[in-house]
Amino acid sequence: MRWWKAVGLAGAAGVVATGVIVVRAERRRRAYTPEQVREQLHTRFAQATAAESALSPAEREPTRAHRLRERLRTVLRRRSMS
């Protein structure tokens, strides 16, 4: 058997294995009812908001809008001083 045939067979086996993994994950995902999915999302959201509210304002990472606002404020201050 030539080496390129072995490489081709190994590639095909890899594609098949990946397909099997994807199909298993899809079956697992489709096993949930819409109510279960909704409940899980609500639970994750509640956990995320609880964790965020537990942080003090100094520990929170500034949002993109906040950073942009601060940058604009700095630029406008510089212009008003000139």
C-alpha positions, 0 to 999 in steps of 0.5 A, a space after each residue: 500500500 502506498 503512503 498516500 493511500 494510508 493518509 487518505 484512509 486515515 483522513 476518511 476515518 477522521 471525517 467519519 469519527 467527527 461525523 459520529 461525534 456531531 450526530 451524538 451531540 445533535 441527538 443529545 441536544 434534540 432530546 430536550 423539550 422546549 420547556 427544558 431548554 427555556 428553564 435551563 436558559 433562565 437558570 443560567 441567566 439567573 446565575 450570571 446576574 447573581 454573580 455580576 451583582 455580587 461584585 462591587 462596582 469597582 470590581 466590575 469590568 467596564 463595558 464597551 459603551 463605558 470605555 467609549 464614553 470615557 474616551 470621548 469625555 477625555 477628548 472633549 476635555 482636551 478640546 475645551 482646554 485648547 
